[in-house]
């Protein structure tokens, strides 16, 4: 298991203290879910939904970009 896990309540990375998912965790997730993007999307959507309840003060579009939007950017950039 990765050290780059979210701190409950703040959703900061326990290992590097960046916003979770941090760059390291994003790379790990892309590698773990390579070939099964639907499972990665489901995992990130679940994380996004949990974070929404803790981070209600953060605009929805900002959270969406942080938790889900980066995947499309990565997949398009790697094509």
C-alpha positions in Angstrom: 0.0 0.0 0.0 1.2 3.5 -0.8 2.2 6.0 1.8 0.5 8.6 -0.4 -3.0 8.3 1.2 -5.4 11.1 2.0 -5.6 12.6 5.4 -9.2 12.3 6.5 -11.0 15.6 6.7 -8.4 17.7 4.8 -7.7 15.4 1.9 -4.0 16.3 2.0 -1.4 13.6 1.3 0.0 11.9 4.4 3.4 11.4 2.8 4.1 14.7 1.0 1.3 17.0 2.4 0.3 18.1 -1.1 -3.4 18.0 -2.1 -4.5 14.4 -2.6 -4.2 12.8 -5.1 -0.7 14.2 -5.2 1.5 13.7 -8.3 3.1 10.6 -6.9 -0.3 9.0 -6.1 -1.6 9.9 -9.5 1.3 8.1 -11.2 0.7 5.1 -8.9 -3.0 5.1 -9.7 -2.4 5.3 -13.5 0.0 2.3 -13.2 -2.3 0.3 -10.9 -5.4 0.8 -13.1 -3.6 0.6 -16.5 -5.9 -1.1 -19.0 -9.0 -0.7 -16.7 -9.8 3.0 -16.9 -13.4 2.4 -15.8 -12.2 1.0 -12.5 -9.9 4.0 -12.0 -12.8 6.4 -12.8 -15.0 4.5 -10.2 -12.3 4.8 -7.5 -11.7 8.5 -8.1 -15.4 9.2 -8.3 -15.9 7.5 -5.0 -13.0 9.5 -3.5 -14.5 12.7 -5.0 -17.9 12.0 -3.4 -16.3 11.5 0.0 -14.2 14.6 -0.3 -17.2 16.7 -1.2 -18.6 16.2 2.3 -15.4 17.2 4.0 -14.4 20.0 1.6 -17.8 21.6 1.0 -16.2 25.0 1.0 -14.2 24.2 -2.1 -16.0 24.9 -5.4 -17.3 21.8 -7.1 -15.4 22.4 -10.3 -12.1 22.7 -8.4 -12.7 19.4 -6.7 -13.8 17.7 -9.9 -10.6 18.8 -11.6 -8.5 17.7 -8.6 -10.1 14.2 -8.2 -11.3 13.3 -11.7 -10.4 15.8 -14.3 -6.6 15.1 -14.3 -7.2 11.6 -15.6 -8.5 12.8 -19.0 -5.5 15.2 -19.2 -3.1 12.3 -18.5 -4.7 9.9 -21.0 -4.9 12.6 -23.8 -1.3 13.6 -23.1 0.0 10.0 -23.4 -1.7 9.4 -26.7 
